[in-house]
Amino acid sequence: MKTLSLQSELTNLMTQENVQLNLPISSLIERALMRGEGSLTSTGALSVETGAYTGRSPKDKFIVNESSISDKIEWGSVNQPIEKEVFTSLYQKVLEHLGKKEELFVSDGYAGADQTFRLPLKVVNEFAWHQLFARQLFIRPTEIATIQEENNKPFTIVSAPTFKADPERDGTRSEAFVIVSFEERVVLIGGTEYAGEMKKSIFSVMNFLLPEQDVLSMHCSANTGVEGDVALFFGLSGTGKTTLSADPNRSLIGDDEHGWSSNGVFNIEGGCYAKCVNLSKEKEPQIWDAIRFGSVLENVVVDATTGQPDYDDTSLTENTRAAYPLELIPNALQPSVAGHPNTIIFLTADAFGVLPPISKLTKEQAMYHFLSGYTSKLAGTERGVTSPEATFSTCFGAPFLPLPAGRYAEMLGEKIDQHDVDVFLVNTGWSGGPYGVGNRMNLKYTRAMVQAALSGELRSVETKTDELFGLHIPLQCPGVPDNVLQPRETWKDKAAYDEKAKELADNFKNNFLKFNNVSDKIKAAGPK
């Protein structure tokens, strides 16, 4: 099948009489309810379940091995190649499958709030609630005509969850598949109802396209102060990224995906995809209040009589989610574009109780810890994890990086230099001992340390250099007891601290062995 005929068939599919184009949010909710795809909760949010797939399926994600991009991709377990012929055959079958549906939903949108770098999108869904999700997570256009820009051809998401692949026939690993074709400008999704695959696939696409335009793509949250100062927060799940970036005294730029260009920082998305497990109004009031009409609740158990969501019930999955547009956050910046960062915060939840609660990083240390992307997995969070384990995710977003990791790190280092950015490593994990012995870092102290970092109060404070990790630890911080700042001093058994510190340092060094194409300066910035 020739490429041209597939493009024509896709165009024909999106212009059929049964296509519902750019329906308003209220109509999409109405359609979802009429089709039995979900129900309304007591707050007005649409509650849905995603069946067997309650999270991403990384082993079923592929990139088409095309000549124009083949030598640029970091092929491996994250970026698995699939041949063009296999993709073309599957693409044809999915289009035929969707062509038989009584109703399809199509919308226009964007990724990237900065108009210079935005990517036009078209989204094709067989579920109304998937279309609602896409409308809330991507940026909604105000000028539909601009989507047709010839010099920036749209990427099209084609999502067919009820199409199940046959691995032997179709060349996939399972019934589910997520395939990106950069030449066809298509993300092909099938066999899974988990809506997050759409969001993260486009993030992966942007992680390829933006660096080609000298824009650093980042898996982080961002906010800005009243003076226009900008802060970035990097961190893996459970480190406090959402909690610490949601500051009532600062405007939220975005909570997950950003680009950093010569113009400054911009949000890639138009919405938020927040975790809901153990959500409470007291701890995260902004998320709590945003879950109302127009929002989507994924896999949250809801009382059939009262319609009340039970955020503590994880019987469907630990990965319960809420999708809502940015404008439901009271202090969200609109449009979500700001200047260059003044401060970067790397968040880690160190369950070994070794890393200092806050330390200042040199540029090389920043690049080292950016490439490392360290935090801890706790017992019970994943099957088989019975004690705390060190875990590393390159650039705090390994599953979404098509290019070699060193390229992102080099870009970060250049921008830190160019804009004189302060970089801090903040440990929101354990103090006074490891998990099970010590205590979780006091959130009040963490907030005080972050505030001191953002205000510039830690720029000139005297520091002590940790002999093993080389980190520069402030001797004082407003609102934090001095002894809390020095992790070894919080342990009763100093020898036990030294042993645990060496264990964590070895984990860092062993993880960093996989980075062959980074400078000796960056390698030397890790533990001694």
C-alpha positions as CSV (number, residue, x, y, z in Angstrom):
1,M,0.0,0.0,0.0
2,K,1.5,3.3,-1.0
3,T,1.9,6.2,1.5
4,L,-0.3,8.5,-0.6
5,S,-3.2,6.1,-0.5
6,L,-2.9,5.8,3.3
7,Q,-2.9,9.6,3.7
8,S,-5.9,9.8,1.4
9,E,-7.8,7.1,3.3
10,L,-7.1,8.9,6.6
11,T,-8.4,12.2,5.1
12,N,-11.5,10.4,3.8
13,L,-12.0,8.8,7.3
14,M,-11.9,12.2,9.0
15,T,-14.4,13.7,6.6
16,Q,-17.1,11.0,6.7
17,E,-20.7,11.9,7.6
18,N,-20.4,10.0,10.8
19,V,-17.6,12.1,12.1
20,Q,-18.3,14.5,15.0
21,L,-15.8,17.3,14.5
22,N,-14.6,19.6,17.3
23,L,-17.6,19.0,19.5
24,P,-17.8,21.2,22.6
25,I,-17.0,19.7,25.9
26,S,-20.6,19.5,27.0
27,S,-21.5,17.6,23.9
28,L,-18.7,15.1,24.3
29,I,-19.8,14.4,27.9
30,E,-23.4,13.9,26.6
31,R,-22.2,11.5,23.9
32,A,-20.1,9.6,26.4
33,L,-23.0,9.2,28.7
34,M,-25.4,8.2,26.0
35,R,-22.9,5.6,24.7
36,G,-22.5,4.1,28.2
37,E,-18.8,5.0,28.3
38,G,-18.9,6.4,31.8
39,S,-21.0,8.1,34.5
40,L,-21.0,11.5,36.3
41,T,-19.7,11.8,39.8
42,S,-21.2,14.0,42.5
43,T,-18.8,16.8,41.5
44,G,-19.8,16.5,37.8
45,A,-16.6,14.9,36.5
46,L,-16.9,12.0,34.0
47,S,-15.9,8.7,35.6
48,V,-14.5,6.0,33.3
49,E,-12.7,2.7,33.5
50,T,-10.0,1.6,31.1
51,G,-10.3,-2.1,31.4
52,A,-7.2,-4.4,31.4
53,Y,-4.8,-1.5,30.7
54,T,-4.7,1.0,33.6
55,G,-1.3,2.5,32.7
56,R,1.1,2.8,29.8
57,S,2.3,-0.3,28.1
58,P,6.0,0.6,27.4
59,K,6.8,-2.8,25.9
60,D,4.2,-2.3,23.2
61,K,5.5,1.1,22.1
62,F,7.4,1.3,18.8
63,I,9.0,3.8,16.4
64,V,8.9,3.1,12.7
65,N,12.4,2.5,11.4
66,E,12.4,5.1,8.6
67,S,15.5,6.3,6.7
68,S,15.0,10.0,7.6
69,I,15.2,9.4,11.4
70,S,16.9,6.0,11.8
71,D,20.4,7.3,12.6
72,K,19.1,9.9,15.1
73,I,17.1,7.6,17.4
74,E,18.6,5.9,20.5
75,W,17.3,2.4,19.6
76,G,16.8,0.0,22.5
77,S,14.3,-1.2,25.0
78,V,12.6,2.2,25.2
79,N,12.7,3.0,21.5
80,Q,11.9,-0.3,19.8
81,P,12.1,-0.3,16.0
82,I,9.3,-1.7,13.9
83,E,9.6,-2.0,10.1
84,K,7.7,0.3,7.7
85,E,5.9,-2.6,6.1
86,V,4.6,-3.9,9.4
87,F,3.4,-0.5,10.4
88,T,1.7,0.1,7.0
89,S,-0.2,-3.1,7.1
90,L,-1.4,-2.5,10.7
91,Y,-2.3,1.2,9.8
92,Q,-4.4,0.0,6.9
93,K,-6.3,-2.5,9.1
94,V,-7.0,0.2,11.8
95,L,-8.4,2.6,9.2
96,E,-10.7,-0.1,7.9
97,H,-11.8,-0.9,11.4
98,L,-12.6,2.7,12.2
99,G,-14.3,3.2,8.9
100,K,-17.0,0.7,10.0
101,K,-17.9,2.6,13.2
102,E,-21.2,4.3,13.5
103,E,-19.6,7.3,15.0
104,L,-16.1,8.8,15.2
105,F,-14.8,11.9,17.0
106,V,-12.2,14.2,15.5
107,S,-10.6,17.4,16.9
108,D,-7.9,19.9,16.2
109,G,-5.4,21.0,18.8
110,Y,-1.8,21.9,19.5
111,A,1.2,20.8,21.5
112,G,3.3,23.7,22.6
113,A,2.1,27.0,23.9
114,D,4.8,29.0,22.2
115,Q,3.5,29.7,18.7
116,T,7.0,29.5,17.2
117,F,7.4,25.9,18.2
118,R,3.8,24.5,18.5
119,L,2.9,21.3,16.7
120,P,-0.6,21.2,15.1
121,L,-2.5,18.0,16.1
122,K,-5.5,16.1,14.8
123,V,-7.0,13.5,17.0
124,V,-9.2,10.6,15.8
125,N,-11.1,8.6,18.4
126,E,-13.8,5.9,18.5
127,F,-14.6,6.8,22.1
128,A,-16.2,10.1,23.0
129,W,-14.4,10.2,26.4
130,H,-11.1,9.7,24.7
131,Q,-11.9,12.8,22.6
132,L,-12.8,14.7,25.8
133,F,-9.5,13.7,27.3
134,A,-7.6,14.9,24.2
135,R,-9.5,18.2,24.2
136,Q,-8.6,18.8,27.8
137,L,-5.0,17.7,27.7
138,F,-3.9,19.3,24.5
139,I,-4.0,23.0,23.7
140,R,-7.3,24.0,22.1
141,P,-7.0,26.2,19.0
142,T,-8.6,29.6,18.7
143,E,-7.9,29.7,15.0
144,I,-8.7,26.4,13.3
145,A,-7.3,27.7,10.0
146,T,-3.8,27.9,11.4
147,I,-3.8,24.1,11.8
148,Q,-3.5,23.8,8.1
149,E,0.0,25.5,8.0
150,E,1.9,23.8,5.2
151,N,5.3,24.3,6.7
152,N,4.2,22.5,9.9
153,K,2.2,19.5,8.9
154,P,0.0,18.2,11.8
155,F,0.7,15.0,13.6
156,T,-2.4,12.8,13.7
157,I,-3.3,10.5,16.6
158,V,-5.4,7.6,15.4
159,S,-6.7,5.7,18.4
160,A,-8.7,2.5,18.0
161,P,-8.9,0.8,21.5
162,T,-11.3,-1.9,20.3
163,F,-9.0,-3.0,17.5
164,K,-6.9,-5.9,19.0
165,A,-3.8,-6.8,17.2
166,D,-2.7,-10.4,16.5
167,P,1.0,-10.6,17.3
168,E,1.7,-13.5,14.9
169,R,-0.2,-11.8,12.1
170,D,0.5,-8.1,12.8
171,G,4.1,-8.2,14.1
172,T,3.3,-6.7,17.5
173,R,4.2,-8.0,21.0
174,S,0.6,-8.2,22.2
175,E,-2.9,-7.0,21.3
176,A,-1.9,-3.5,22.3
177,F,0.4,-1.2,20.3
178,V,1.5,2.4,20.3
179,I,3.5,3.2,17.1
180,V,5.0,6.5,16.0
181,S,5.8,7.2,12.4
182,F,7.7,10.5,11.9
183,E,7.5,10.3,8.1
184,E,3.7,9.7,8.1
185,R,3.3,12.1,11.0
186,V,1.0,9.6,12.7
187,V,0.7,8.1,16.2
188,L,-1.2,4.8,15.8
189,I,-2.8,3.4,19.0
190,G,-4.8,0.2,19.4
191,G,-5.8,-2.5,21.8
192,T,-5.7,-0.3,24.9
193,E,-8.2,2.1,26.4
194,Y,-5.7,3.9,28.6
195,A,-6.0,7.5,27.4
196,G,-2.5,8.5,28.8
197,E,-0.9,6.8,25.8
198,M,-2.1,9.7,23.6
199,K,-0.6,12.3,25.9
200,K,2.7,10.6,26.4
201,S,3.1,9.7,22.7
202,I,2.9,13.3,21.7
203,F,5.4,14.2,24.4
204,S,7.8,11.6,22.9
205,V,7.2,13.2,19.5
206,M,8.0,16.6,20.9
207,N,11.2,15.2,22.6
208,F,12.3,14.4,19.1
209,L,11.2,17.5,17.2
210,L,12.0,20.3,19.7
211,P,15.8,19.6,20.1
212,E,16.0,19.7,16.3
213,Q,14.9,23.3,16.7
214,D,17.4,24.0,19.5
215,V,14.7,23.7,22.1
216,L,15.2,21.6,25.2
217,S,12.2,19.4,25.9
218,M,11.7,18.6,29.6
219,H,9.7,16.3,31.8
220,C,9.1,18.8,34.6
221,S,6.6,21.2,36.3
222,A,7.1,24.9,36.1
223,N,5.9,28.1,37.9
224,T,6.6,31.8,38.0
225,G,6.6,34.4,40.7
226,V,5.2,37.9,40.8
227,E,8.5,39.3,39.8
228,G,8.6,37.1,36.7
229,D,11.2,34.7,38.1
230,V,10.7,31.1,36.7
231,A,11.4,27.8,38.5
232,L,11.5,24.3,37.1
233,F,10.8,21.2,39.2
234,F,12.1,17.8,38.0
235,G,11.2,14.6,39.9
236,L,9.9,11.1,39.5
237,S,6.7,9.8,41.0
238,G,6.4,10.3,44.7
239,T,9.0,13.0,45.0
240,G,6.6,15.9,45.5
241,K,6.8,17.6,42.1
242,T,3.2,18.4,41.9
243,T,2.8,19.4,45.6
244,L,5.8,21.7,45.6
245,S,5.2,23.4,42.3
246,A,1.5,24.1,43.2
247,D,2.3,27.3,45.2
248,P,-0.6,29.7,45.9
249,N,1.9,32.6,45.7
250,R,3.2,31.6,42.3
251,S,1.5,31.1,38.9
252,L,1.5,27.6,37.5
253,I,3.0,27.4,33.9
254,G,2.4,23.6,33.7
255,D,2.7,20.4,35.8
256,D,4.4,17.9,33.5
257,E,5.8,18.8,30.1
258,H,7.8,21.9,29.0
259,G,10.1,23.3,26.3
260,W,12.9,25.8,26.9
261,S,13.7,27.8,23.9
262,S,15.6,31.1,23.2
263,N,12.4,32.8,24.1
264,G,12.0,31.1,27.5
265,V,9.9,28.3,29.0
266,F,6.5,27.2,27.5
267,N,4.1,24.4,28.5
268,I,3.7,21.7,25.9
269,E,0.1,20.8,27.1
270,G,-3.2,22.6,27.7
271,G,-4.2,20.5,30.7
272,C,-3.1,18.4,33.7
273,Y,-3.1,14.7,34.2
274,A,-2.9,14.4,38.0
275,K,-2.6,11.3,40.1
276,C,-5.5,10.8,42.4
277,V,-4.4,8.1,44.8
278,N,-5.1,9.3,48.4
279,L,-6.1,12.7,47.1
280,S,-7.5,15.0,49.7
281,K,-8.7,18.6,49.7
282,E,-6.4,19.4,52.6
283,K,-3.2,18.3,50.9
284,E,-3.9,19.2,47.2
285,P,-6.8,21.6,47.1
286,Q,-6.1,22.8,43.5
287,I,-6.4,19.3,42.1
288,W,-9.4,18.5,44.3
289,D,-11.3,21.6,43.2
290,A,-10.4,21.0,39.5
291,I,-12.2,17.7,39.4
292,R,-15.6,18.9,38.3
293,F,-17.7,19.1,35.1
294,G,-15.5,18.8,32.1
295,S,-12.8,16.7,34.0
296,V,-12.2,13.0,33.4
297,L,-11.6,10.6,36.3
298,E,-9.8,7.4,35.3
299,N,-10.2,4.2,37.2
300,V,-11.3,5.8,40.4
301,V,-13.8,3.8,42.4
302,V,-17.1,5.7,42.7
303,D,-20.0,5.0,45.1
304,A,-22.9,3.8,42.9
305,T,-25.5,5.4,45.1
306,T,-23.9,8.8,46.1
307,G,-21.6,9.3,43.1
308,Q,-18.8,10.1,45.5
309,P,-15.2,9.2,44.4
310,D,-13.2,7.2,46.8
311,Y,-9.6,8.2,46.2
312,D,-8.2,5.9,48.8
313,D,-9.7,2.8,47.0
314,T,-7.0,1.4,44.7
315,S,-8.8,-1.8,43.9
316,L,-8.8,-0.9,40.2
317,T,-5.3,0.4,40.1
318,E,-2.8,2.5,42.1
319,N,-2.5,4.7,38.9
320,T,-5.8,6.5,39.4
321,R,-5.9,9.8,37.4
322,A,-7.8,13.0,36.8
323,A,-7.6,15.0,33.5
324,Y,-8.6,18.6,33.4
325,P,-7.8,21.8,31.6
326,L,-5.3,24.3,33.0
327,E,-7.9,27.0,33.3
328,L,-9.4,25.0,36.2
329,I,-6.3,25.8,38.3
330,P,-7.0,29.3,39.8
331,N,-3.4,30.7,39.4
332,A,-2.5,29.0,36.1
333,L,-0.6,31.3,33.7
334,Q,-2.5,31.9,30.4
335,P,-1.0,31.6,27.9
336,S,1.4,29.2,29.6
337,V,4.6,31.0,28.4
338,A,7.2,32.6,30.6
339,G,10.8,33.8,30.6
340,H,14.0,31.9,31.3
341,P,14.4,29.9,34.5
342,N,16.2,31.4,37.4
343,T,16.1,28.2,39.5
344,I,16.0,24.5,38.8
345,I,15.0,22.0,41.5
346,F,15.8,18.3,41.2
347,L,13.5,16.4,43.5
348,T,14.4,13.0,44.9
349,A,12.8,10.9,47.6
350,D,15.9,9.1,49.0
351,A,14.6,6.2,51.1
352,F,18.2,5.4,52.2
353,G,18.2,8.6,54.2
354,V,21.6,9.6,52.9
355,L,21.2,12.6,50.6
356,P,21.0,16.1,52.2
357,P,17.6,17.8,52.3
358,I,19.0,20.5,50.0
359,S,22.3,21.0,48.2
360,K,23.6,23.4,45.6
361,L,24.9,21.9,42.3
362,T,27.6,23.0,39.9
363,K,26.7,22.9,36.2
364,E,28.5,19.5,35.8
365,Q,26.8,18.1,38.9
366,A,23.4,19.3,37.5
367,M,24.1,17.5,34.3
368,Y,25.2,14.4,36.2
369,H,22.0,14.3,38.4
370,F,19.9,15.2,35.4
371,L,21.2,12.1,33.5
372,S,20.9,10.0,36.7
373,G,17.3,10.9,37.6
374,Y,17.4,9.2,40.9
375,T,14.7,8.4,43.5
376,S,13.7,5.3,45.5
377,K,11.1,2.7,45.1
378,L,9.4,1.8,48.3
379,A,8.3,-1.6,49.5
380,G,4.8,-2.4,48.2
381,T,4.7,0.2,45.4
382,E,5.5,-2.5,42.8
383,R,5.2,-6.2,42.7
384,G,8.4,-7.8,44.0
385,V,9.7,-4.7,45.8
386,T,10.1,-5.8,49.4
387,S,12.6,-3.1,50.6
388,P,13.6,0.3,49.3
389,E,15.4,0.2,46.0
390,A,17.4,2.9,44.1
391,T,15.8,3.6,40.8
392,F,17.1,5.8,38.0
393,S,15.2,7.4,35.1
394,T,17.4,9.2,32.6
395,C,16.6,13.0,32.5
396,F,13.7,12.2,34.8
397,G,11.8,10.9,31.7
398,A,13.5,7.9,30.2
399,P,10.4,6.3,28.7
400,F,9.8,9.4,26.5
401,L,13.3,10.2,25.1
402,P,13.9,9.2,21.5
403,L,17.3,10.9,21.2
404,P,20.6,10.0,23.0
405,A,20.4,11.2,26.6
406,G,23.6,13.1,26.4
407,R,22.1,15.5,23.9
408,Y,19.4,16.6,26.4
409,A,22.0,17.0,29.1
410,E,24.4,19.0,27.0
411,M,21.5,21.4,26.1
412,L,20.7,21.7,29.8
413,G,24.3,22.6,30.6
414,E,24.4,25.2,27.9
415,K,21.3,26.9,29.1
416,I,22.4,26.9,32.8
417,D,25.6,28.6,31.7
418,Q,23.8,31.0,29.3
419,H,21.2,32.2,31.9
420,D,23.2,31.8,35.1
421,V,20.6,29.4,36.6
422,D,20.9,28.2,40.2
423,V,20.4,24.4,40.5
424,F,19.5,22.5,43.7
425,L,19.0,18.9,44.6
426,V,16.2,18.6,47.2
427,N,15.6,15.3,49.1
428,T,12.0,14.9,50.1
429,G,12.7,11.4,51.4
430,W,14.1,10.2,54.7
431,S,16.1,11.8,57.4
432,G,17.7,10.3,60.6
433,G,17.9,6.8,59.0
434,P,16.6,4.8,56.1
435,Y,12.9,3.9,55.4
436,G,11.6,2.0,58.5
437,V,14.1,3.7,60.8
438,G,14.2,7.4,60.1
439,N,11.3,9.7,59.3
440,R,10.1,11.3,56.1
441,M,11.4,14.8,55.6
442,N,9.1,17.4,57.2
443,L,7.1,19.1,54.4
444,K,7.2,22.4,56.3
445,Y,11.0,22.3,56.1
446,T,11.1,21.2,52.5
447,R,8.8,24.2,51.6
448,A,11.1,26.5,53.5
449,M,14.1,25.2,51.6
450,V,12.5,25.5,48.3
451,Q,11.3,29.0,49.1
452,A,14.9,30.0,50.1
453,A,16.2,28.6,46.9
454,L,13.7,30.4,44.7
455,S,14.2,33.7,46.6
456,G,17.9,33.7,46.1
457,E,18.6,33.4,49.9
458,L,20.8,30.4,49.4
459,R,23.0,32.0,46.7
460,S,25.6,33.4,49.0
461,V,25.1,31.2,52.1
462,E,28.2,29.2,53.4
463,T,28.2,25.6,52.4
464,K,29.9,22.3,53.4
465,T,31.0,19.9,50.7
466,D,30.0,16.3,51.3
467,E,33.2,14.2,50.9
468,L,31.5,11.3,49.2
469,F,28.9,12.9,46.9
470,G,30.6,16.2,46.4
471,L,27.3,18.1,47.1
472,H,27.5,21.6,48.5
473,I,25.2,21.6,51.6
474,P,24.1,25.0,53.1
475,L,25.0,25.4,56.7
476,Q,21.9,27.5,57.3
477,C,18.5,28.0,55.8
478,P,15.7,30.2,57.0
479,G,13.0,28.1,58.8
480,V,15.1,24.9,59.0
481,P,17.1,23.7,62.0
482,D,20.8,23.7,61.2
483,N,21.3,20.0,62.2
484,V,18.5,18.9,59.8
485,L,20.6,20.2,56.8
486,Q,23.5,17.8,57.5
487,P,22.1,14.2,57.0
488,R,24.9,12.4,58.8
489,E,24.3,14.4,61.9
490,T,20.6,13.2,62.0
491,W,21.7,9.6,62.3
492,K,22.3,8.1,65.8
493,D,24.6,5.4,64.3
494,K,27.2,7.3,62.2
495,A,28.9,4.1,61.0
496,A,25.5,2.9,59.7
497,Y,25.1,6.2,57.8
498,D,28.6,5.8,56.2
499,E,27.8,2.3,55.1
500,K,24.4,3.3,53.6
501,A,26.0,6.3,51.9
502,K,28.6,4.1,50.2
503,E,25.9,1.7,49.1
504,L,23.9,4.5,47.5
505,A,27.1,6.0,45.9
506,D,27.8,2.6,44.3
507,N,24.3,2.5,42.9
508,F,24.9,5.9,41.3
509,K,28.2,4.9,39.8
510,N,26.9,1.6,38.5
511,N,24.0,3.3,36.9
512,F,26.2,5.9,35.2
513,L,28.3,3.2,33.5
514,K,25.7,3.2,30.7
515,F,26.5,6.7,29.6
516,N,29.5,6.3,27.2
517,N,29.2,9.6,25.3
518,V,29.4,12.2,28.1
519,S,32.4,14.3,29.1
520,D,34.9,13.3,31.8
521,K,33.9,16.5,33.7
522,I,30.3,15.2,34.0
523,K,31.4,11.7,35.0
524,A,33.7,13.2,37.7
525,A,30.7,15.2,39.1
526,G,29.2,12.1,40.7
527,P,30.1,10.3,43.9
528,K,33.8,9.9,44.5
